[in-house]
Amino acid sequence: MSKYNSLWEYVQKNGNQSFKLTFDEVKDIAGTPIDHSFLKYKKELTEYGYQIGKISMKEQTVVFNKID
């Protein structure tokens, strides 16, 4: 079980084509802050029908895009 499973489930339930979450929102949903390992874990999201679009360090946001 991934430490980001609760985030992936949240993203899947959201259902939007594309949406953005702040790092703080991700931390609240996942129960763990985004760290360098997020880059490894993000591959798991494809199992939930989504992929990571853009990770902005400046804006502290992550964009999630639905896979067609």
N, C-alpha and C positions, 0 to 999 in steps of 0.2 A: 504494500500500500504506500502510495506516494504522500509526501508531506503536503502536496498541493491538491490532493483529491477533492477536498471540499471546494476549492476554487474552480476546478474543472467542472464539477457538478453544478455549481452556481452559473458558470458560463453557459453550459448546455441548457439549463432551465431558462435562462434569459431569453434565448430564442431569436434575438435580433440579428440582422445580417452582419452588422458591425457596430461595436461600441467600445468605449474607453473607460478604464478604471484608473484611479490614482494609486500610487504605491501604498498609501495609507488604507485605501479601500481594500486592496488586495490583502494587506496584512490583517485587516479585520475579518475578512471572509475566510482566508486560509488559516488564520491563527499563527502565522509565521511571516516574518518580513521577507521581501524579495532580496535574495543575495546572489552571488555569482553562480550558484548551483541552479538557479532558475533557468539559465540557458540550456542546461542539460535536461531538466524536467519538462520544459515546454514542448518537447516532442510527444509527450503523453497526451497532449490536448487533442491531437488528431483523432484519437479513439472516441472523442466526444463530439466530433463533427466540426471542430474549430481549429484555427491556427493563430499563432501570435503574429500580428501585423507589424507594429512598430513599438519598440521600447524606447521612450524618451527619458534620458537621464536629466535633461534640462527641465522639462515639464513634470518629471516624476510620474509618468503615465505609461500605461500599457494598452495597446489597441488589440482587440480580439476580432477576428474575421471568420464568418461561417464559411465552411468548405462547400462548394457547389457540388 
